[in-house]
């Protein structure tokens, strides 16, 4: 899902991009839990920008 968000949800011109990501996450969560209720489903965030090996600017 993170790759989906990077490709489709991180558009600076779409103020609802993150909301779309959240909606997708909720759908995926429900689908996984419907198949396997014991599976732990969670979201993580990273502070560093991995490809450049530097910390992200958190001044938003």
PyMOL Python script that loads the backbone (N, CA, C, O; Angstrom):
from pymol import cmd

cmd.read_pdbstr("""\
ATOM      1  N   UNK A   1       0.809  -1.189   0.000  1.00  0.00           N
ATOM      2  CA  UNK A   1       0.000   0.000   0.000  1.00  0.00           C
ATOM      3  C   UNK A   1       0.854   1.254   0.000  1.00  0.00           C
ATOM      4  O   UNK A   1       0.460   2.264  -0.583  1.00  0.00           O
ATOM      5  N   UNK A   2       2.015   1.213   0.642  1.00  0.00           N
ATOM      6  CA  UNK A   2       2.858   2.405   0.637  1.00  0.00           C
ATOM      7  C   UNK A   2       3.276   2.765  -0.776  1.00  0.00           C
ATOM      8  O   UNK A   2       3.311   3.941  -1.137  1.00  0.00           O
ATOM      9  N   UNK A   3       3.594   1.752  -1.580  1.00  0.00           N
ATOM     10  CA  UNK A   3       3.954   2.026  -2.977  1.00  0.00           C
ATOM     11  C   UNK A   3       2.759   2.601  -3.729  1.00  0.00           C
ATOM     12  O   UNK A   3       2.931   3.471  -4.582  1.00  0.00           O
ATOM     13  N   UNK A   4       1.557   2.130  -3.428  1.00  0.00           N
ATOM     14  CA  UNK A   4       0.357   2.680  -4.065  1.00  0.00           C
ATOM     15  C   UNK A   4       0.243   4.162  -3.716  1.00  0.00           C
ATOM     16  O   UNK A   4      -0.005   4.993  -4.590  1.00  0.00           O
ATOM     17  N   UNK A   5       0.425   4.490  -2.433  1.00  0.00           N
ATOM     18  CA  UNK A   5       0.304   5.883  -2.011  1.00  0.00           C
ATOM     19  C   UNK A   5       1.371   6.746  -2.678  1.00  0.00           C
ATOM     20  O   UNK A   5       1.081   7.858  -3.121  1.00  0.00           O
ATOM     21  N   UNK A   6       2.599   6.243  -2.753  1.00  0.00           N
ATOM     22  CA  UNK A   6       3.662   7.007  -3.405  1.00  0.00           C
ATOM     23  C   UNK A   6       3.324   7.285  -4.862  1.00  0.00           C
ATOM     24  O   UNK A   6       3.615   8.364  -5.379  1.00  0.00           O
ATOM     25  N   UNK A   7       2.714   6.316  -5.517  1.00  0.00           N
ATOM     26  CA  UNK A   7       2.431   6.462  -6.943  1.00  0.00           C
ATOM     27  C   UNK A   7       1.153   7.249  -7.225  1.00  0.00           C
ATOM     28  O   UNK A   7       1.120   8.077  -8.136  1.00  0.00           O
ATOM     29  N   UNK A   8       0.101   6.993  -6.446  1.00  0.00           N
ATOM     30  CA  UNK A   8      -1.203   7.569  -6.755  1.00  0.00           C
ATOM     31  C   UNK A   8      -1.731   8.551  -5.710  1.00  0.00           C
ATOM     32  O   UNK A   8      -2.550   9.411  -6.035  1.00  0.00           O
ATOM     33  N   UNK A   9      -1.280   8.439  -4.479  1.00  0.00           N
ATOM     34  CA  UNK A   9      -1.878   9.227  -3.414  1.00  0.00           C
ATOM     35  C   UNK A   9      -1.090  10.439  -2.981  1.00  0.00           C
ATOM     36  O   UNK A   9      -1.609  11.272  -2.238  1.00  0.00           O
ATOM     37  N   UNK A  10       0.139  10.562  -3.418  1.00  0.00           N
ATOM     38  CA  UNK A  10       0.999  11.644  -2.938  1.00  0.00           C
ATOM     39  C   UNK A  10       1.013  12.829  -3.891  1.00  0.00           C
ATOM     40  O   UNK A  10       2.010  13.547  -3.966  1.00  0.00           O
ATOM     41  N   UNK A  11      -0.061  13.042  -4.611  1.00  0.00           N
ATOM     42  CA  UNK A  11      -0.148  14.147  -5.562  1.00  0.00           C
ATOM     43  C   UNK A  11      -0.394  15.446  -4.806  1.00  0.00           C
ATOM     44  O   UNK A  11      -1.426  15.596  -4.152  1.00  0.00           O
ATOM     45  N   UNK A  12       0.532  16.375  -4.888  1.00  0.00           N
ATOM     46  CA  UNK A  12       0.405  17.649  -4.184  1.00  0.00           C
ATOM     47  C   UNK A  12      -0.806  18.440  -4.654  1.00  0.00           C
ATOM     48  O   UNK A  12      -1.299  19.302  -3.926  1.00  0.00           O
ATOM     49  N   UNK A  13      -1.291  18.164  -5.851  1.00  0.00           N
ATOM     50  CA  UNK A  13      -2.447  18.881  -6.377  1.00  0.00           C
ATOM     51  C   UNK A  13      -3.770  18.269  -5.935  1.00  0.00           C
ATOM     52  O   UNK A  13      -4.831  18.804  -6.255  1.00  0.00           O
ATOM     53  N   UNK A  14      -3.726  17.174  -5.215  1.00  0.00           N
ATOM     54  CA  UNK A  14      -4.946  16.518  -4.748  1.00  0.00           C
ATOM     55  C   UNK A  14      -5.015  16.619  -3.228  1.00  0.00           C
ATOM     56  O   UNK A  14      -4.374  15.837  -2.526  1.00  0.00           O
ATOM     57  N   UNK A  15      -5.790  17.579  -2.714  1.00  0.00           N
ATOM     58  CA  UNK A  15      -5.857  17.753  -1.264  1.00  0.00           C
ATOM     59  C   UNK A  15      -6.485  16.559  -0.544  1.00  0.00           C
ATOM     60  O   UNK A  15      -6.350  16.434   0.674  1.00  0.00           O
ATOM     61  N   UNK A  16      -7.165  15.688  -1.278  1.00  0.00           N
ATOM     62  CA  UNK A  16      -7.799  14.524  -0.665  1.00  0.00           C
ATOM     63  C   UNK A  16      -6.962  13.254  -0.813  1.00  0.00           C
ATOM     64  O   UNK A  16      -7.433  12.166  -0.481  1.00  0.00           O
ATOM     65  N   UNK A  17      -5.741  13.377  -1.301  1.00  0.00           N
ATOM     66  CA  UNK A  17      -4.904  12.210  -1.560  1.00  0.00           C
ATOM     67  C   UNK A  17      -4.710  11.330  -0.344  1.00  0.00           C
ATOM     68  O   UNK A  17      -4.830  10.108  -0.440  1.00  0.00           O
ATOM     69  N   UNK A  18      -4.410  11.931   0.809  1.00  0.00           N
ATOM     70  CA  UNK A  18      -4.190  11.123   2.002  1.00  0.00           C
ATOM     71  C   UNK A  18      -5.486  10.476   2.456  1.00  0.00           C
ATOM     72  O   UNK A  18      -5.472   9.340   2.931  1.00  0.00           O
ATOM     73  N   UNK A  19      -6.608  11.174   2.319  1.00  0.00           N
ATOM     74  CA  UNK A  19      -7.904  10.596   2.678  1.00  0.00           C
ATOM     75  C   UNK A  19      -8.198   9.372   1.829  1.00  0.00           C
ATOM     76  O   UNK A  19      -8.751   8.390   2.324  1.00  0.00           O
ATOM     77  N   UNK A  20      -7.831   9.422   0.547  1.00  0.00           N
ATOM     78  CA  UNK A  20      -8.016   8.262  -0.323  1.00  0.00           C
ATOM     79  C   UNK A  20      -7.161   7.087   0.164  1.00  0.00           C
ATOM     80  O   UNK A  20      -7.602   5.938   0.143  1.00  0.00           O
ATOM     81  N   UNK A  21      -5.947   7.387   0.600  1.00  0.00           N
ATOM     82  CA  UNK A  21      -5.068   6.353   1.137  1.00  0.00           C
ATOM     83  C   UNK A  21      -5.681   5.718   2.386  1.00  0.00           C
ATOM     84  O   UNK A  21      -5.663   4.497   2.542  1.00  0.00           O
ATOM     85  N   UNK A  22      -6.222   6.554   3.274  1.00  0.00           N
ATOM     86  CA  UNK A  22      -6.844   6.048   4.500  1.00  0.00           C
ATOM     87  C   UNK A  22      -8.027   5.145   4.159  1.00  0.00           C
ATOM     88  O   UNK A  22      -8.200   4.085   4.761  1.00  0.00           O
ATOM     89  N   UNK A  23      -8.830   5.564   3.203  1.00  0.00           N
ATOM     90  CA  UNK A  23      -9.975   4.765   2.779  1.00  0.00           C
ATOM     91  C   UNK A  23      -9.522   3.409   2.232  1.00  0.00           C
ATOM     92  O   UNK A  23     -10.115   2.378   2.551  1.00  0.00           O
ATOM     93  N   UNK A  24      -8.482   3.414   1.419  1.00  0.00           N
ATOM     94  CA  UNK A  24      -7.938   2.166   0.880  1.00  0.00           C
ATOM     95  C   UNK A  24      -7.425   1.280   2.007  1.00  0.00           C
ATOM     96  O   UNK A  24      -7.673   0.074   2.013  1.00  0.00           O
ATOM     97  N   UNK A  25      -6.713   1.870   2.954  1.00  0.00           N
ATOM     98  CA  UNK A  25      -6.188   1.108   4.089  1.00  0.00           C
ATOM     99  C   UNK A  25      -7.325   0.430   4.847  1.00  0.00           C
ATOM    100  O   UNK A  25      -7.223  -0.743   5.206  1.00  0.00           O
ATOM    101  N   UNK A  26      -8.407   1.165   5.089  1.00  0.00           N
ATOM    102  CA  UNK A  26      -9.542   0.597   5.816  1.00  0.00           C
ATOM    103  C   UNK A  26     -10.156  -0.577   5.058  1.00  0.00           C
ATOM    104  O   UNK A  26     -10.537  -1.579   5.664  1.00  0.00           O
ATOM    105  N   UNK A  27     -10.252  -0.457   3.742  1.00  0.00           N
ATOM    106  CA  UNK A  27     -10.783  -1.557   2.924  1.00  0.00           C
ATOM    107  C   UNK A  27      -9.876  -2.783   3.004  1.00  0.00           C
ATOM    108  O   UNK A  27     -10.353  -3.907   3.162  1.00  0.00           O
ATOM    109  N   UNK A  28      -8.571  -2.560   2.895  1.00  0.00           N
ATOM    110  CA  UNK A  28      -7.618  -3.667   2.965  1.00  0.00           C
ATOM    111  C   UNK A  28      -7.661  -4.309   4.349  1.00  0.00           C
ATOM    112  O   UNK A  28      -7.646  -5.535   4.469  1.00  0.00           O
ATOM    113  N   UNK A  29      -7.714  -3.491   5.383  1.00  0.00           N
ATOM    114  CA  UNK A  29      -7.784  -3.998   6.757  1.00  0.00           C
ATOM    115  C   UNK A  29      -8.989  -4.921   6.921  1.00  0.00           C
ATOM    116  O   UNK A  29      -8.859  -6.041   7.414  1.00  0.00           O
ATOM    117  N   UNK A  30     -10.159  -4.443   6.503  1.00  0.00           N
ATOM    118  CA  UNK A  30     -11.380  -5.244   6.638  1.00  0.00           C
ATOM    119  C   UNK A  30     -11.296  -6.543   5.839  1.00  0.00           C
ATOM    120  O   UNK A  30     -11.743  -7.590   6.307  1.00  0.00           O
ATOM    121  N   UNK A  31     -10.726  -6.478   4.640  1.00  0.00           N
ATOM    122  CA  UNK A  31     -10.605  -7.676   3.805  1.00  0.00           C
ATOM    123  C   UNK A  31      -9.680  -8.708   4.450  1.00  0.00           C
ATOM    124  O   UNK A  31      -9.998  -9.897   4.478  1.00  0.00           O
ATOM    125  N   UNK A  32      -8.543  -8.256   4.966  1.00  0.00           N
ATOM    126  CA  UNK A  32      -7.597  -9.174   5.611  1.00  0.00           C
ATOM    127  C   UNK A  32      -8.227  -9.788   6.856  1.00  0.00           C
ATOM    128  O   UNK A  32      -8.137 -10.998   7.063  1.00  0.00           O
ATOM    129  N   UNK A  33      -8.860  -8.968   7.683  1.00  0.00           N
ATOM    130  CA  UNK A  33      -9.479  -9.472   8.909  1.00  0.00           C
ATOM    131  C   UNK A  33     -10.629 -10.425   8.602  1.00  0.00           C
ATOM    132  O   UNK A  33     -10.880 -11.358   9.364  1.00  0.00           O
ATOM    133  N   UNK A  34     -11.334 -10.197   7.485  1.00  0.00           N
ATOM    134  CA  UNK A  34     -12.410 -11.094   7.090  1.00  0.00           C
ATOM    135  C   UNK A  34     -11.905 -12.480   6.736  1.00  0.00           C
ATOM    136  O   UNK A  34     -12.592 -13.476   6.961  1.00  0.00           O
ATOM    137  N   UNK A  35     -10.710 -12.540   6.183  1.00  0.00           N
ATOM    138  CA  UNK A  35     -10.108 -13.820   5.798  1.00  0.00           C
ATOM    139  C   UNK A  35      -9.377 -14.457   6.971  1.00  0.00           C
ATOM    140  O   UNK A  35      -9.444 -15.670   7.174  1.00  0.00           O
ATOM    141  N   UNK A  36      -8.677 -13.628   7.740  1.00  0.00           N
ATOM    142  CA  UNK A  36      -7.840 -14.143   8.828  1.00  0.00           C
ATOM    143  C   UNK A  36      -7.900 -13.184  10.015  1.00  0.00           C
ATOM    144  O   UNK A  36      -7.062 -12.290  10.133  1.00  0.00           O
ATOM    145  N   UNK A  37      -8.887 -13.363  10.897  1.00  0.00           N
ATOM    146  CA  UNK A  37      -9.084 -12.426  12.013  1.00  0.00           C
ATOM    147  C   UNK A  37      -7.881 -12.275  12.946  1.00  0.00           C
ATOM    148  O   UNK A  37      -7.736 -11.242  13.599  1.00  0.00           O
ATOM    149  N   UNK A  38      -7.021 -13.288  13.015  1.00  0.00           N
ATOM    150  CA  UNK A  38      -5.868 -13.207  13.927  1.00  0.00           C
ATOM    151  C   UNK A  38      -4.681 -12.454  13.329  1.00  0.00           C
ATOM    152  O   UNK A  38      -3.738 -12.117  14.044  1.00  0.00           O
ATOM    153  N   UNK A  39      -4.721 -12.194  12.040  1.00  0.00           N
ATOM    154  CA  UNK A  39      -3.607 -11.495  11.401  1.00  0.00           C
ATOM    155  C   UNK A  39      -3.534 -10.062  11.907  1.00  0.00           C
ATOM    156  O   UNK A  39      -4.540  -9.355  11.960  1.00  0.00           O
ATOM    157  N   UNK A  40      -2.333  -9.648  12.275  1.00  0.00           N
ATOM    158  CA  UNK A  40      -2.130  -8.272  12.719  1.00  0.00           C
ATOM    159  C   UNK A  40      -1.931  -7.393  11.493  1.00  0.00           C
ATOM    160  O   UNK A  40      -1.038  -7.629  10.679  1.00  0.00           O
ATOM    161  N   UNK A  41      -2.766  -6.390  11.376  1.00  0.00           N
ATOM    162  CA  UNK A  41      -2.695  -5.452  10.256  1.00  0.00           C
ATOM    163  C   UNK A  41      -2.438  -4.078  10.855  1.00  0.00           C
ATOM    164  O   UNK A  41      -3.176  -3.624  11.729  1.00  0.00           O
ATOM    165  N   UNK A  42      -1.392  -3.423  10.383  1.00  0.00           N
ATOM    166  CA  UNK A  42      -1.060  -2.116  10.940  1.00  0.00           C
ATOM    167  C   UNK A  42      -0.300  -1.293   9.917  1.00  0.00           C
ATOM    168  O   UNK A  42       0.182  -1.807   8.907  1.00  0.00           O
ATOM    169  N   UNK A  43      -0.209  -0.040  10.195  1.00  0.00           N
ATOM    170  CA  UNK A  43       0.469   0.899   9.309  1.00  0.00           C
ATOM    171  C   UNK A  43       1.705   1.434  10.028  1.00  0.00           C
ATOM    172  O   UNK A  43       1.661   1.709  11.227  1.00  0.00           O
ATOM    173  N   UNK A  44       2.791   1.579   9.304  1.00  0.00           N
ATOM    174  CA  UNK A  44       3.993   2.171   9.881  1.00  0.00           C
ATOM    175  C   UNK A  44       4.412   3.380   9.051  1.00  0.00           C
ATOM    176  O   UNK A  44       4.104   3.470   7.863  1.00  0.00           O
ATOM    177  N   UNK A  45       5.097   4.276   9.674  1.00  0.00           N
ATOM    178  CA  UNK A  45       5.623   5.456   8.998  1.00  0.00           C
ATOM    179  C   UNK A  45       7.112   5.552   9.296  1.00  0.00           C
ATOM    180  O   UNK A  45       7.549   5.216  10.396  1.00  0.00           O
ATOM    181  N   UNK A  46       7.876   6.000   8.341  1.00  0.00           N
ATOM    182  CA  UNK A  46       9.318   6.140   8.519  1.00  0.00           C
ATOM    183  C   UNK A  46       9.702   7.616   8.438  1.00  0.00           C
ATOM    184  O   UNK A  46       9.129   8.367   7.649  1.00  0.00           O
ATOM    185  N   UNK A  47      10.656   8.023   9.240  1.00  0.00           N
ATOM    186  CA  UNK A  47      11.104   9.412   9.235  1.00  0.00           C
ATOM    187  C   UNK A  47      12.165   9.679   8.188  1.00  0.00           C
ATOM    188  O   UNK A  47      12.300  10.810   7.722  1.00  0.00           O
ATOM    189  N   UNK A  48      12.916   8.670   7.813  1.00  0.00           N
ATOM    190  CA  UNK A  48      13.996   8.902   6.873  1.00  0.00           C
ATOM    191  C   UNK A  48      13.513   8.731   5.444  1.00  0.00           C
ATOM    192  O   UNK A  48      12.559   7.999   5.180  1.00  0.00           O
ATOM    193  N   UNK A  49      14.166   9.396   4.549  1.00  0.00           N
ATOM    194  CA  UNK A  49      13.901   9.202   3.131  1.00  0.00           C
ATOM    195  C   UNK A  49      14.932   8.180   2.676  1.00  0.00           C
ATOM    196  O   UNK A  49      16.099   8.508   2.466  1.00  0.00           O
ATOM    197  N   UNK A  50      14.489   6.946   2.528  1.00  0.00           N
ATOM    198  CA  UNK A  50      15.385   5.810   2.355  1.00  0.00           C
ATOM    199  C   UNK A  50      16.258   5.950   1.118  1.00  0.00           C
ATOM    200  O   UNK A  50      17.463   5.706   1.186  1.00  0.00           O
ATOM    201  N   UNK A  51      15.677   6.337  -0.005  1.00  0.00           N
ATOM    202  CA  UNK A  51      16.457   6.374  -1.241  1.00  0.00           C
ATOM    203  C   UNK A  51      17.606   7.372  -1.173  1.00  0.00           C
ATOM    204  O   UNK A  51      18.604   7.216  -1.877  1.00  0.00           O
ATOM    205  N   UNK A  52      17.476   8.389  -0.337  1.00  0.00           N
ATOM    206  CA  UNK A  52      18.530   9.392  -0.216  1.00  0.00           C
ATOM    207  C   UNK A  52      19.283   9.261   1.104  1.00  0.00           C
ATOM    208  O   UNK A  52      20.210  10.025   1.370  1.00  0.00           O
ATOM    209  N   UNK A  53      18.884   8.289   1.934  1.00  0.00           N
ATOM    210  CA  UNK A  53      19.525   8.038   3.217  1.00  0.00           C
ATOM    211  C   UNK A  53      19.631   9.299   4.068  1.00  0.00           C
ATOM    212  O   UNK A  53      20.690   9.605   4.617  1.00  0.00           O
ATOM    213  N   UNK A  54      18.529  10.021   4.167  1.00  0.00           N
ATOM    214  CA  UNK A  54      18.518  11.231   4.997  1.00  0.00           C
ATOM    215  C   UNK A  54      17.195  11.317   5.735  1.00  0.00           C
ATOM    216  O   UNK A  54      16.216  10.677   5.352  1.00  0.00           O
ATOM    217  N   UNK A  55      17.170  12.111   6.796  1.00  0.00           N
ATOM    218  CA  UNK A  55      15.934  12.298   7.542  1.00  0.00           C
ATOM    219  C   UNK A  55      14.968  13.161   6.753  1.00  0.00           C
ATOM    220  O   UNK A  55      15.370  14.066   6.021  1.00  0.00           O
ATOM    221  N   UNK A  56      13.694  12.866   6.914  1.00  0.00           N
ATOM    222  CA  UNK A  56      12.658  13.648   6.248  1.00  0.00           C
ATOM    223  C   UNK A  56      12.462  14.976   6.970  1.00  0.00           C
ATOM    224  O   UNK A  56      12.685  15.073   8.177  1.00  0.00           O
ATOM    225  N   UNK A  57      12.051  15.977   6.240  1.00  0.00           N
ATOM    226  CA  UNK A  57      11.711  17.275   6.815  1.00  0.00           C
ATOM    227  C   UNK A  57      10.294  17.180   7.361  1.00  0.00           C
ATOM    228  O   UNK A  57       9.341  17.049   6.592  1.00  0.00           O
ATOM    229  N   UNK A  58      10.146  17.245   8.674  1.00  0.00           N
ATOM    230  CA  UNK A  58       8.832  17.101   9.296  1.00  0.00           C
ATOM    231  C   UNK A  58       8.130  18.437   9.501  1.00  0.00           C
ATOM    232  O   UNK A  58       7.079  18.484  10.139  1.00  0.00           O
ATOM    233  N   UNK A  59       8.676  19.499   8.983  1.00  0.00           N
ATOM    234  CA  UNK A  59       8.053  20.821   9.086  1.00  0.00           C
ATOM    235  C   UNK A  59       6.977  20.944   8.022  1.00  0.00           C
ATOM    236  O   UNK A  59       7.238  21.429   6.921  1.00  0.00           O
ATOM    237  N   UNK A  60       5.776  20.509   8.348  1.00  0.00           N
ATOM    238  CA  UNK A  60       4.671  20.536   7.380  1.00  0.00           C
ATOM    239  C   UNK A  60       3.668  21.562   7.805  1.00  0.00           C
ATOM    240  O   UNK A  60       2.655  21.752   7.131  1.00  0.00           O
TER     241      UNK A  60
END
""", "prot")
cmd.dss("prot")
cmd.show_as("cartoon", "prot")
cmd.util.cbc("prot")
cmd.orient("prot")
